[in-house]
Amino acid sequence: MSGEGGSLQQAISDLMAVAARAGVPDDRARAEALSLAAALAESAPGAPADWAKVTPGATTQDFFDAAVRGRRWRGAPTAVLTELVTAGSADKVAYAKALAEVASAACTLGEPTMRVVGNASVAAAAQLQAAGARPLQVGRQAQPEPAVAAAAELDKPAEPAKTVEELLAELDELTGLAKVKREVHRQVAVLRVEKLRTEAGLKSPTITRHLVFVGNPGTGKTTVARLVSGIYKALGLLSKGQLVEVDRSELVAGYLGQTATKTADVVASAAGGVLFIDEAYSLTAGDFGADQYGREAVDTLVKEMEDRRDDLVVIVAGYPEPMAAFIAANPGLASRFRTTIGFDDYSDDELTDILTGLAEGADYELTTEALAKFREILATTPRDRSFGNARFARNVLEAAIGRHAWRLRDVTAPTTDQLRQIRAEDLTDEPDLPDLPEQGEEA
């Protein structure tokens, strides 16, 4: 039966109660929740209509626009949660739990597919993990009311911000990325000494803190950017340390003159932290190279970087060759982006480790046979530009979670092992789960 949006409305109301206590503006918390829900439910027939019931006057296009904005949070903490975690807020766990309830409520929109269940499970786990909370089995077990969970957080003091050493340790624990880790450690050493020389009254060359990340999709660029924002704050180079992630659509407006204002507003929201611009070359190259809007955004960005040079770091990211052309397209960019960090594709062993980590984060366990099946899938998957690296692993897990739920659909009282174990049959290179099992297939 199609959902009526009531579950999502309640989840958003609970989220906004936590947001109010944490000092997060109502409109920002609501927009974030709606985008997350749309991103998780966008494949569900009828979801736009149910989603619109929570947002009077919204159209189907509004639903898909929101889904585009929220896709980045399917496997990573939302922008607000990132800020709360960075600040060591006492409300970060309560907010993460409320976001997990939003993810669960997304499963009630339209006629949800098993893929939606998988998306929601992974997204909920990402929010909870970021806040240091316990994993949540979306749609399978009764959960405490967010308001109750939020109340339990009231008496907890704010946690101290993480130190440089703690953040570098988190970086070092990431799978792969050996060259990236070395370069970030080097960058930290240089900036630390520069700061100490300045404090000692010594002359020190001005070292640009802005970075270029190059590599294929899913190679950890956003994750490392989030850690860099915290590291720069811990070094005293940034006042807040939040990460604001955007792409061309969030910088460019529909009319000349409006883009400058839109870009300036985005930069203002990142002041004190890191502005991460994904696929930044789309502002000056490809289909958009001839238009004035992208150039207006770049010109505004360069001006804002200069005006806010003491409390803003910009990281631009994308494929290596287009990024080189992007930096060269504007002298202001070339003078400010002098450090490029390359992100290599993951090996099969590293992708298997990533899949295992994602599963454990969502409180699932991959059997030995399932891991072997994943390696078979990797062996037959082309490694071209369309390959998503860690995103590929996440997509495989999301689909497997959906198939796992379908496999257990007729099991009245599954055991804990059955609820947790992903088997080889749950991993398949087929993009969609059939509505019904094939003839002769075991339920």
N, C-alpha and C positions, 0 to 999 in steps of 0.2 A: 504494500500500500504506500502511496506517495506521502511523504512527510508534509506537515503543514507549517514548518518553520518554528513551531513553538519551542522545541528542544533547543534550537540554536538561539532563539531569543532569550531563553532563560540562561544559557551558558554565557551569552554576551553580557547580560545584566550582572551576573556573578563576577565576570571578568572586570567590568567597569567599577564594581564595588571595591575590588582589590586595587585597581588603577587609581581610584580616587584617594585611597589611603597612601599610595606610593607617590602621589603628586603628579600622576600622568594625566594630561588633559583628556576629557571624555571623548572628544571627537577623534583623537589619535588612537586611543585604545579601541574604540568601536571600528574605525576604518581598518585597523590591523586585523581584528578578529574576523571581520567580513571578508577581507582578502584571503586570509588563511583558509576559511571555510570554503570559499569559492575555488581556491586552488586544489583543495582536496576532493571536492565533489564535481569538478567540471566534466568528468566523463559520465556522470549519472544522468540518464534521461529524466527530464522534468525538474532537474535541480535549479535551473535559473528561475523558474516560477516560484518555487518554495523559498529560495534565497531572497527574492524580491519582496516576499511578504514581511520579511524582517526589515526591509528598507523601502518604505512606501515611496512610490514614484520611480523606483529603479527599473531599468530596462534589461533585456537580455544582454545587450552590448555592455551595460554596466557590470553585469555578472562576469563576463569574460575578460573585461578590462581589469577587474579586481583579481581574477584568477591569475592573470599574467603578473600582477604585482606581488601576489602571494606565493608563487611557485618556489621562490628562493627559500621559503621557510618550510618547505616539505621535508628538508633534511638538515635544517639549521635553526638556531633560535631566532625569534623575531627581533626586529630592531629595538622595540621597547624592552624586551627581556634582556637583550644584550646590554643595554644601558644599565638596567637594574643590577645585573650580575657584575658589570664593570665597577659600579659604584659600591658594591658590597651591600646592597639594600636588604633590609630585613624582610622585605615583601617579595623577594625574587622567587622563592619557592612557591608561595601562594599564587603568584602571577603565572608561573609555569604550570601549576596544577589547573588553574582556570583555563589556560590555553589548551591543555590536554583535553579538558571538557568540551572546548569549542571544536577540537578535532573529532571527538567522539560524536558530537551533535551533527557534524557535517555528514556523517553516515546516515542521517535521517532525511537528507534532502533528496527529493525525487525518488527514483527507483535505483538505489545504490548498487553498484556492482562490487564484486569481490576486490577489484583493483582499488576502489575507494576505501575499503576496509584496510587494505594494505598500506595505502598512502597515509591514512589517518594514524595507523599504528606507528609507523616510522616517524611521522611528524610529531606525534605526542611524545615519543621517546626522546626526540631531539630537544624538545623544550625542557623536559624534565632532567635530562642529562646535563644540559647547560647550567641549570640551577642547582645541580647536585641532589636532585630528588630521585625517588624510587621509580622504576619503569612502570608503565601503565598498559594493561591489556585492553585496548580500545574495543568496545562493543561486546566484550565477553564476560566481564565481571562487574559486579556492582561497585561503584566508586563512592568515596565520601563526598558529600556536597562541597563544592568549592568554597562556599561561605564558611562552612565548618573548618575546612582546611586552612582558610585564610585566618580565621580567628585564632587557630593554634599557633600562627606565626606572630601574633601581636606582641607577645612578651619576649620575642627573640631579639637581641641586640643586633645592630648592623655589623656585618662581618668586615674585618679589615681588608683593605684593597690588597690584591696580590702583589708580591714583590717581583722585581725583574727576574730574580733567580727562579721563582716559582713559575713564571710565565715562560721562561726559556726552557724549563724542564718539561712543560706541557708541549712546547714546540718539538723538543727532542723525542717525545713519546709518540709523535705522529708517525704513521707508516710511511716508509720511503723518504723522499725529498731530501736526500743527503746534501746535495749542492745548495738547496734553499736554506737548510739549517745552518750551513757554514757561513753563507752570505749574511743571514740575519744576525748571527753571533758577531760577525765582523762589523756590521753596521752598528750594532749596539755598543761595541767597544769604542768605535770611533766617536760616536755621539756622546758617550759617557765622558771620555777624555776631553772633548770639546767643551762640555758643560763645566767640568772641573777647572779647566784653564780659564774660562770666562769668570767663574766665581773667584778664582785666585787673582784676577786682574791682569792676566796674561793675554797677549794678542793671540787670536785664534782665527784661522780662515773660516769663512762662512761655508758651512757644509749643508747642502740641500738635503732635506729629510724626505722629499717626495720620491716615490718609487714607481718603477714600471715592472709589472708582473707579466711575463709572456709564457704561454703554454696552451695546450689543448684544454677543452672543457673538462671539469671534474678532476683536476689535478691538485686541488687544495688551495687555490689562490685566495678564495674568500676566507677560508679557515685561518690561513696564515695572516691575512690582513687584519682579522679580528684580534689575533694575538699581538700583532705589531701595534695596534691601537692601544692595547693594555700596557705593552712594554714602554711605549713612548710616554704614557701617562706616569708609569712608575718611575721613569727617569726624570720626571719633572718637566718634560718638553711639551706636554699637553695638559690642559686644565681638567678635562672631563674623560677623555679616552673612549668615547662612543664611536661605533662604526656606522656610517650611513652609506648604504649600498644602493646605487642607482644605475640606470642605463640611459640611452639617448632619449627614450620616451619621457623620462622624468626631468629632463633638462630643456627639451625643445618644446615650444608652444606652437600653436597653429598660425600665428601671425607675427610678422616682423615687429620688433619692439617688445612683444610679450615674452620672448625667449630670454632676453636679458634679465627681466624681472624674475622669471621662473628659475633660471639658473642661480641668480643671486640668493633667492629664498632657500634653495636646496643647500647652497654653500653655507648659508647662515645656520641652517639646522645642524651642519657638521662642525661648526666652529667649536674649538676645544677638543676635537677628535679627528677621526680619519674619514675622508670622503673617498669611497671606493667606486670607481666608474668602470663597469664591465663593458667589454666590447667598445672601448672608447673611440676606436678608429671609425666607427659608424658616424661620428660627427664630422669627419672630413673626407671619407673615402667611400668607395662602392657606389651604391645607388643614391647616396645622399651627398656625393662630392660636389655637385654643381649648385646645390641650394645655399641660400644665405643663412638659413636658420642654424645649421650646425656651426658655421663660422661665427655667428653671433654668440652661440653658447661658448665656444672656445675662447673668444675674445673676452667675454665676461668672466670666464673661469680664470684666465690669466690675471685679469685685474683683481679679482677677489683673492687669488693666491698671494698676490703682492700685498694687498691691504691687510690680510690676515696672516702674514708670514710667520708671526710669532706664536700662533695658537691654532694652526691648521696643517694637516698633512693630507696630501692627495695621492692616492694610488690608482693608476690606470692599468687596465688589464685587457688581454686579448691574445690572438694569434701572433706569433713573432713578426712575420713580414709586414702585415698591416699596421702593427703597432710602431714599427720603425718608421713607416711612412707617416703615420699620425704625428709622431714627435717632430719629425723633420718639416712638417707642414706649417709650423708656426714658430718663429724665433723665440717667442716667449715660453713655449713649451720646452724647446731644446735647452734653454738655459736653466730650467727648473728641474727637469727630469734627467739626472745624470747617472742614476744607478738602476740597472736592469737586472732582474732576478729571473732566471729561467726555471720553469717547472717541467720536469720530465714526465713522460707517461709512466704509469705504474706497470710493473711486471705482473705476471700471472700470480706469483707467490704473494705479492703485495696486495693485489686485488682480492685474493682469497682471505688474507688477513683483514682487509677492510670489510668484506662481507661478513666475516665472523664477528667482528667488532660491532657492526650495525645490528646484527641479530641479537647479540648479547645485550646491547643497549635497549632493545625492545623486549627483552626477556624471552627470547627464543633460543633454541639450540639446534644447530645444523648437524645432522648425522654424518658419519664418515662417508656414506654413500652419497649424501647430498653435496658434500664438498667435492667429491669426485665428479659428480654430474656438473657442477659449476665449472670445473676445470675443462670438461668436455665442451661446454658452451663457449668458454673463452677461446679454445683452440680453433673453433669454427667461426669466430666473430671477426670480421675485418677491422683492422686498426687504422681506419682513415679518420678524417676530421669529424665525422659524425659519431665516432666512438666516444662515449661519455666518461671513461675511466671510472672514478668513484661513483659517479651518477649512474653508470651502467650497473654497478654492483647494487646500488640502492634500488634501482628499478627492478632488478631481478628479485631482490628481497621483498619488495612491495607486492609484486605479482605472486611470489611464493606464499606470502601470508594470506593473500586472497584465496589461492588454491587450497591452502591448508584448512582455511575455514570452510570451504566448500566440501572438502574431503570429510570433515567432521560433522556435516550438516545433519546427519541422521543418528549421530552418537548422542544418546540422551544424557549420559553422565560421564564425559571424558575424564580420564585421569590427568594428573598434573603433567606427566610425561607426554601424553597425547596433546595436551594444550600447548606444550612448549616445543615439541620436536618438529622441525622441518625435514621432510624426507626427500629422497631423490625425485620421487614422482611429483613433488610440489614445485620443482625447478624445471622449467621448460622454456625453450626459445620461442614458443608461440606467444604473440603479443597480447592476446586476449583470452580470458577464460570462457569457455562455452557456457551457455545458459543451462544446458543439461548435459549429463555425461553421455559419451558416445555409447552406442548399443553394445552391451556386453561389458562395459566398464564397471569395475567394482566401485560401489559407493564409498 
